[in-house]
Amino acid sequence: MIPQFKVRMAHDAVSLVKEVLDSGFIGQGSKVDYFEELLQEELKTDVKPVTVNSCTSSIDLALDLIGVDYESEVISTPQTCFASQVGALKRKSKIRWADIDPITGCIDPKSVKNLITEKTKAIIAVNWAGKLCDYAALKQFGIPVIEDAAHCWDVFTNKKFERGDYTCYSFQAIKFLTCGDGGILIPPKDKEHEARLLRWYGLDRTKGQSFRCTQNITTAGFKYHMNDISASIGIKNIPHAKDSVDKHRSNSKFFCENIKNKDVVIPDFDENCSYWIFPIHILNSRKDEFIEYMKSNSITVSPVHFRNDQYDCTIQFKENNLPGVDFFTRTQICIPNGWWLSSDEIDYIVEKVNSF
């Protein structure tokens, strides 16, 4: 089977991990510090990224910095990994589901506008497949915007695009850059210090060896920090992340130019999209048939995530009119487009999609 996902691991990651294991110190230390420096250099961010143990933790940390609690409303999109909602749910906030663009899967600013109340504290927008949402429009509402960039790997030097107020990346196993698991939060500059305190109980780790025993904790934080083992894996994988994005983009552009099937709709090619996945839409109620057809031809396909508004723990927040989400759920499926594919496999995927 041609796989939908694959882990990309630097061959020399094991040597740096062994160095950490042999050192006798495996917690948050010098490797985490160095990893953050490399991340800032690679992403070209104004604020040094705050490493955490998962993108889920990154989103929750952002919600905490914003002040989201049980009296708050959070506007989110149901078309995402369930991890995007966990922080709001555990804070017992009310989630308001915004609709999405039916083709790209990105949150619809017009839908967001119609959901805003005096209780709205945050907006969570997901860059589906790595395509950036319209953050300029979202930020016009004056509400903090959390950018779920779990599908992305990019740089912050493209001034054509606004980004979220709080940007959250994933370093989970199958992402462009993996640490085994992990993530980063890129907060506003005036929130960086607080984010660093809160990720590790509320303690300032720059205060010296006795910081745990003698330091006064003013605000209780979390156990969200990254350790040196994960950071070591990330350090070795950074040089390969951009190459992965380049190959995903190249493969995706080839698909956009060569897939020709009246029952298949694909989003226009976007040179700024990371294309962690490649979504297509199967029309005429043929999605299940397409899944079985591709499986019979040894090609793995997947919707990747199921809409989040139909779980038992979220059904209480059901919205009555989400036509974009409804269409996306009925038609969207992702075909393999990753760095691991050979040119012959890319041609084969196109051939099978076109002959469906």
C-alpha positions, 0 to 999 in steps of 0.5 A: 500500500502507498501510505498516507503518512510516514515518519521522517527521522534523521539518521543521526537523531539517535546519536544526540538522544544517546548523548542526552541519555548518557548525560544523566539529565533528560529534563528541560535543559540545554538541548531545549534552549538550543532547539528554541534558538534553532526554531527562531532562526528557522522560522524567523519569528520575532519572539523565541518559540516556547517549546511544549510537549504537544500542540494540544498543550500549546493551544491550551496555554494560549487559552490560559494566557487569553483568560478563557474560563467557564464563563467564556465562549470560544469560536472554533471550527469543527473541521480539525483534529479533536485536539484543537477543542480539548483546552476549551472543553476542559475549561468548560467554555462554550464552543461556538462552531463557525462554518468553513469554506467548503473547498479549502476547509478554512474557517469562514470569517463571515460565519465567525462574525455572526457568532461573536457575543460579549462572552467571546474570548478567543477564536481558534482557526485551523490552517487545514492542509497547511493553507493559511486562514484569512487572519487579516479578516479574523483579527478585525473583530478585536478578539484574540486569534489562536492559529492552529498551525499543526499542518504547517511549516513555514517562515514568518517573513512573508509580509503579505499575510497576517498570522494569528495572535497566538500560533501553535505548531505540532511536532507530533510523529508524522508532522513536517518536523517531529520530536516524537511528540511536542509543539511550540507556542509563538505568543505575542511578545508581551506574553512570552515570559508568562508563557514560559512560566506557565508551561512549567508550573509557574516557575522561572527556570532561569533563577538557578538550581534552587528555583524549585525550593525557594521560588514563590509561585504567583500563578499556578501553571502546567506540566507542558514543558518539553524535555531534552530527549524530544528536543534532541530529536527535533534538533536533528530533524530541523534540517529536513523539514523544509525539504519535506515541505518543498516535496509536498508542495511539488507533488501537490502542484503536480496533482493540481495540474494533472488530475482531470476527473469530472467527479473530482474537485481540488482546491486551486494550487496555493504556493504558500500552502504547506500541503501536509495533506492533499484534500480533494472532493469526490462529488455525486455521493461517490466518496465511499466508492472512491475509498474502496476503489483506491484501496483496491489499487493499493493507495491509502486515502483518508479524511484525516479528521472527523467533524468535531461537532458530532461527538457525545462531548460536543453535541451540546454545542451543535449549530443548525446551519453549517453548509460548508462543513456539511459539504466538506464532510460528505466529499473531502478525502486526502490522497498521499502527497508526501516526501516519501513518494517516488515519481512513479508513485505520483504518476500512478496516483494521478492515473488511478484518480483520473480513471475513477 
